[in-house]
Amino acid sequence: MMDYFLGVDVGSSKTQALVTTADGQVLGLGQAGGGNPDVVGMAAFQQVVAQATQQALAVAGLSLPNLRAAGVGISGFDWPSQRIGFLKALYHVLGPDLPLEIVNDAVLGLLISPRGWGISLVSGTGCNCWGRNPQGDYAHMTGYGDLMGEYAGATELVARAIHFVAYQWTGRGQPTGLTPLFIQKAGAKDLGDLIEGLCRGYYHLGAEAAPLVFECAREGDQVALALLDWAGRELGAMVVTVARRLNMTHLAPDIILIGSMFKNQPALADFVRPVVLEAMPKARLLPLPTLPVVGAVVLAMEVVRIPRNRIQQALENLQQTVISFQ
């Protein structure tokens, strides 16, 4: 009898569900909106999981009773105290008898790595870092950005960039090419109008302005380059911290880079790498090789204790075939 597995990646901006066979044949891919319960609430979280799952099952020509197991990565699942609530919510959607495991969505990247352990470094709208050692132990940052002194996703990068634009206005810092770009982006009349508007709340610059920092850095702007150096050092420090907690600094972990910030030029990875390699000379920084939801399928296979060598074979097939479903 054929075994079928379900993986679901519940992100802040979108949710994806993937149905596969045990050997990594992709049968169906479904998609819905963002489902981070901290943002949309638990009812909407259940709704997007149900919508994406039903789409994937319909394409596969299967139903929930056909599934052997499921794995779900959840944006917003940060603490052990949340586990029971999330499992109850998912049982209402997927049924109480389906073997199921849940992780933070940042974990999905490291599950795709060749070894099945390592560190996921996320820098998108926000930032996060999770690790798993060869023994299966986890460690992670809080994922709460500047509230907990963790940097840098796009939100934190832009916030820091605004400081340097303000320093130009006050005379504390040097002129920067970010200033005219931020004035244009906000719709301000000039620098004074921009600073007043940001202070009084009628102009706003958020994560969507982060590409402007990279644009300026490409032109050689020293402030923008310093900002990327700062972001790289902060992100690298998170990786090293997680590795130390898991006693992995002497190993050769794969550091899987996830998120939109790593897709810009100059490459943010080039600013992260020196910090990581100083503490872990054998580490490799790698881009996410496929959709994160593939990691959720791996999690489902781990639930029923499929051996790692079989999972690795399935992964090779998944990475090749999932592209045709995108």
Rosetta blueprint (number, residue, H / E / L):
1 M L
2 M L
3 D L
4 Y E
5 F E
6 L E
7 G E
8 V E
9 D E
10 V E
11 G L
12 S L
13 S L
14 K E
15 T E
16 Q E
17 A E
18 L E
19 V E
20 T E
21 T E
22 A L
23 D L
24 G L
25 Q L
26 V E
27 L E
28 G E
29 L E
30 G E
31 Q E
32 A E
33 G E
34 G L
35 G L
36 N L
37 P H
38 D H
39 V H
40 V H
41 G L
42 M H
43 A H
44 A H
45 F H
46 Q H
47 Q H
48 V H
49 V H
50 A H
51 Q H
52 A H
53 T H
54 Q H
55 Q H
56 A H
57 L H
58 A H
59 V H
60 A H
61 G L
62 L L
63 S L
64 L H
65 P H
66 N H
67 L E
68 R E
69 A E
70 A E
71 G E
72 V E
73 G E
74 I E
75 S L
76 G L
77 F L
78 D L
79 W L
80 P H
81 S H
82 Q H
83 R H
84 I H
85 G H
86 F H
87 L H
88 K H
89 A H
90 L H
91 Y H
92 H H
93 V H
94 L H
95 G L
96 P L
97 D L
98 L L
99 P L
100 L E
101 E E
102 I E
103 V E
104 N E
105 D L
106 A L
107 V H
108 L H
109 G H
110 L H
111 L H
112 I H
113 S L
114 P L
115 R L
116 G L
117 W L
118 G E
119 I E
120 S E
121 L E
122 V E
123 S E
124 G L
125 T L
126 G L
127 C E
128 N E
129 C E
130 W E
131 G E
132 R E
133 N L
134 P L
135 Q L
136 G L
137 D L
138 Y E
139 A E
140 H E
141 M L
142 T L
143 G L
144 Y L
145 G H
146 D H
147 L H
148 M H
149 G L
150 E L
151 Y L
152 A L
153 G L
154 A H
155 T H
156 E H
157 L H
158 V H
159 A H
160 R H
161 A H
162 I H
163 H H
164 F H
165 V H
166 A H
167 Y H
168 Q H
169 W H
170 T H
171 G L
172 R L
173 G L
174 Q L
175 P L
176 T L
177 G L
178 L H
179 T H
180 P H
181 L H
182 F H
183 I H
184 Q H
185 K H
186 A H
187 G L
188 A L
189 K L
190 D L
191 L H
192 G H
193 D H
194 L H
195 I H
196 E H
197 G H
198 L H
199 C H
200 R H
201 G L
202 Y L
203 Y L
204 H L
205 L L
206 G L
207 A H
208 E H
209 A H
210 A H
211 P H
212 L H
213 V H
214 F H
215 E H
216 C H
217 A H
218 R H
219 E L
220 G L
221 D L
222 Q H
223 V H
224 A H
225 L H
226 A H
227 L H
228 L H
229 D H
230 W H
231 A H
232 G H
233 R H
234 E H
235 L H
236 G H
237 A H
238 M H
239 V H
240 V H
241 T H
242 V H
243 A H
244 R H
245 R H
246 L L
247 N L
248 M L
249 T L
250 H L
251 L L
252 A L
253 P L
254 D E
255 I E
256 I E
257 L E
258 I E
259 G L
260 S H
261 M H
262 F H
263 K H
264 N L
265 Q L
266 P L
267 A L
268 L L
269 A H
270 D H
271 F H
272 V H
273 R H
274 P H
275 V H
276 V H
277 L H
278 E H
279 A H
280 M L
281 P L
282 K L
283 A L
284 R E
285 L E
286 L E
287 P E
288 L L
289 P L
290 T L
291 L L
292 P L
293 V H
294 V H
295 G H
296 A H
297 V H
298 V H
299 L H
300 A H
301 M H
302 E H
303 V H
304 V L
305 R L
306 I L
307 P L
308 R H
309 N H
310 R H
311 I H
312 Q H
313 Q H
314 A H
315 L H
316 E H
317 N H
318 L H
319 Q H
320 Q H
321 T H
322 V H
323 I H
324 S H
325 F H
326 Q L
